Amino acid sequence: MYKQQAQTKLFFEKDAKNWQIKSDVNKNKLLNTVQERNFYVVNQIKKLKINSLIDVGCGTGDLSYDASKIIKKSVGIDFSKNMIRLAQNKFKRKNLEFYNKNFFKTDFNERFDCLSANGFIEYLSLKDIVKFIKISKKIVKKNKFIIFGTRNRLFNLFSLNKFSENEFKKTTFKKFYEESIALNHMKFSDFIRLKKNKFEEVLFKQPKTAINVDKRHQFSPLQLVDILKKNNWETLDFCPINYHPVVPSKYHQNKENKIFSNYIYLSKESNKLPFIPFSSSFMVLAKNK
Ligand SMILES: C[S@@+](CC[C@H](N)C(=O)[O-])C[C@H]1O[C@@H](n2cnc3c(N)ncnc32)[C@H](O)[C@@H]1O
């Protein structure tokens, strides 16, 4: 196992109990990143009439469980023993299964209407992200869906912190700024037809985050459209997650900021693309063509 994945496994084995609290809607008054991502998947399951789900890197199993209440079959897999143990102990239903497996070492002999993976691709090498997209094509039925969350590279331009300083030194800065402007005024259908930003990793040493892993990838929407298109997936939607009405250094100083962030997430606004540059993550929905 390479360093990034080994660090990820170590971190989440230790953090499983803490993660369980974070994921539990009853233990948090306001929606956090984990819950916003999970709600997005559940809403799409309802909208797209999805009947079966495999949640990759399912953590403590909250999404798999919520999905199992509205679909025929729900499966969660995670390579952390502690995460899966917590999931199995807390959530029991006939149509719900949890497996302690590494996604890349699993033989999938069943196909699903949807594969979800929240907070997953950031912990993989670039090569493995491409492999993940290719393997998913075999797991997801034709014309059905993949939904995943990603950290947002565009947010680096607006967080005005160390990430911004690093980003500013790169020649790619202008492209990402143009992409942010495009999100603010273009329709989704026109936006995804723009010249793609190359799928590549952040080429600077990343400042440490709350999760003790050296490398956590970030991508822009057009970078993901690029890699999805090359692998014959049609991108259908982006949804901002953890919108920041103020810079991160001020965000946690005042509860109202998080309330406003939830307000943006829950608003019925039909076009949420303009919120993406100011969101630390976003969701991607794509169809297996
Ligand atoms: C950030 S947590 C997200 C958990 C859950 N999806 C959520 O949003 O609450 C990432 C999870 O991915 C799991 N993971 C990372 N790489 C994996 C791999 N190769 N195979 C299976 N699980 C993996 C980790 O153990 C961890 O539980």
The ligand as an SDF file (V2000), in Angstrom:
LIG
                    3D

 27 29  0  0  0  0  0  0  0  0999 V2000
  -13.2670   10.8490    4.7670 C   0  0  0  0  0  0  0  0  0  0  0  0
  -13.8050    9.2470    5.1660 S   0  0  0  0  0  0  0  0  0  0  0  0
  -15.4440    9.3740    4.4870 C   0  0  0  0  0  0  0  0  0  0  0  0
  -16.3950    8.3920    5.0740 C   0  0  0  0  0  0  0  0  0  0  0  0
  -17.8140    8.5200    4.5280 C   0  0  0  0  0  0  0  0  0  0  0  0
  -17.8790    8.2930    3.1070 N   0  0  0  0  0  0  0  0  0  0  0  0
  -18.3490    9.8740    4.8700 C   0  0  0  0  0  0  0  0  0  0  0  0
  -18.4590   10.7340    3.9900 O   0  0  0  0  0  0  0  0  0  0  0  0
  -18.6730   10.0810    6.0410 O   0  0  0  0  0  0  0  0  0  0  0  0
  -12.9630    8.2600    3.9380 C   0  0  0  0  0  0  0  0  0  0  0  0
  -13.1660    6.7820    4.1030 C   0  0  0  0  0  0  0  0  0  0  0  0
  -12.6280    6.1140    2.9650 O   0  0  0  0  0  0  0  0  0  0  0  0
  -12.0280    4.9030    3.4080 C   0  0  0  0  0  0  0  0  0  0  0  0
  -11.0780    4.4630    2.3590 N   0  0  0  0  0  0  0  0  0  0  0  0
  -10.0040    5.1450    1.8710 C   0  0  0  0  0  0  0  0  0  0  0  0
   -9.3840    4.4230    0.9260 N   0  0  0  0  0  0  0  0  0  0  0  0
  -10.0720    3.2590    0.7870 C   0  0  0  0  0  0  0  0  0  0  0  0
   -9.9390    2.1220   -0.0540 C   0  0  0  0  0  0  0  0  0  0  0  0
   -8.9320    2.0000   -0.9310 N   0  0  0  0  0  0  0  0  0  0  0  0
  -10.8670    1.1280    0.0310 N   0  0  0  0  0  0  0  0  0  0  0  0
  -11.8880    1.2220    0.9270 C   0  0  0  0  0  0  0  0  0  0  0  0
  -12.0520    2.2800    1.7560 N   0  0  0  0  0  0  0  0  0  0  0  0
  -11.1700    3.2880    1.6910 C   0  0  0  0  0  0  0  0  0  0  0  0
  -11.3970    5.3000    4.7390 C   0  0  0  0  0  0  0  0  0  0  0  0
  -11.1420    4.1890    5.5680 O   0  0  0  0  0  0  0  0  0  0  0  0
  -12.4640    6.2310    5.3110 C   0  0  0  0  0  0  0  0  0  0  0  0
  -13.3750    5.5640    6.1300 O   0  0  0  0  0  0  0  0  0  0  0  0
  1  2  1  0
  2  3  1  0
  2 10  1  0
  3  4  1  0
  4  5  1  0
  5  6  1  0
  5  7  1  0
  7  8  2  0
  7  9  1  0
 10 11  1  0
 11 12  1  0
 11 26  1  0
 12 13  1  0
 13 14  1  0
 13 24  1  0
 14 15  1  0
 14 23  1  0
 15 16  2  0
 16 17  1  0
 17 18  1  0
 17 23  2  0
 18 19  1  0
 18 20  2  0
 20 21  1  0
 21 22  2  0
 22 23  1  0
 24 25  1  0
 24 26  1  0
 26 27  1  0
M  CHG  2   2   1   9  -1
M  END
$$$$
